[in-house]
Each structure stands twice: as C-alpha cells, then as structure tokens.
C-alpha cells in the first residue's frame, strides 16, 4: 500500500489520516419535506431540459436551409 501512495505523490500522504479520526460519526438531520420535493423536481427537470435541447438541436439541423433562407431575406430588418 505504501508503494501505491508513493506512486501517486506527496499529496496523497498528506491526505491520509489516523484510524482514530475515522471513527467519528456525524449524524445529519433528515431533509425537510419541501427539500425532498425540490430534490425530486431537480431530478425530473434535468432530463426534461436535456430532451428539449436535444430535440431543438435536431429541429434546427433539419430545417437549417429554411432558417438560413429566412435570415438572408430578413437581414435588413435585423440591421
């Protein structure tokens, strides 16, 4: 094990700790119901946002010719 620590460098040795320190147990409070709802909401929104961005990118790729034509014909409006 010491050879493995030496192979990774001196930073690994600095991060090691005594076995007595590892016995400390910290108990955290259970999340409140509103926090649990927020965690569930975040778990749902990430895949939904990923799906929407993916489908939008596919739509732009498929309609790139018509989008480019529309931009070229209306470039005076944007300037």
N, C-alpha and C positions, 0 to 999 in steps of 0.2 A: 504494500500500500504506500510505503514511503517513496518507492521509486515512482509511482504514479504521481504523487504530489510534487516530487522534484521535476518531473517531466512537464507539468503544467506551469510551473514558475513559482516565484516567491509569493504572489498574491494569494495563491491557494493556501499556503501555510499561514498567512495572516488571518484568513477567514475561518480556520479551524478553531474549535472551542473545546473546553473541558467537558467531560461527561457529566459532571455535577450541574453545569449550566443547562444541559439538555433536559434535565428533569423538571424544569419549571413548566407548569401547566397554566395557561391563561384561558379563562372562560369568557367568551363574548356573549353579549346579550342577543337574544333571538331578534331577528328583524321584525319591525312593526308590520301590520297588515298592509299599510299603504306602501311601505318599501317593497314588500313582496309583489304587490301589483305592479309597481314600477319596474321591477326586475323582469317580470313576465312580459310587460309591454315592450321593454327593450329587446327581449329575446324574439319577439314577433316582428318588431319594426325593422330590424336589421335584414332579415331575409326578404321582407317585402320591398324594402328600398333597393336591395341588390337586384331583385327581379325586375322592378320598374326601370332601373338604369340599364339593365341588360336588354330589355325589350325596346327601350328608347334608342339604344345604340343600333339595334338591328333595324328598327324602322328608318333611322337616318341613313344607314348604309343602303337599304333597299330603295329609298326614294332620293338618293343623292343627286341624281340627274335633274329631277324636277325641282329640288331645292336650289340647285345651282342656277338653273334657268330663271327661277323666280327672283333670286338675289341679283342676277345680272340685269334683269328687266327693271328692278326697283332700286338700283344702286343710287340713282339721283335722289330718291326720297330719303335715303339714309344719310346722304352727304348734306 
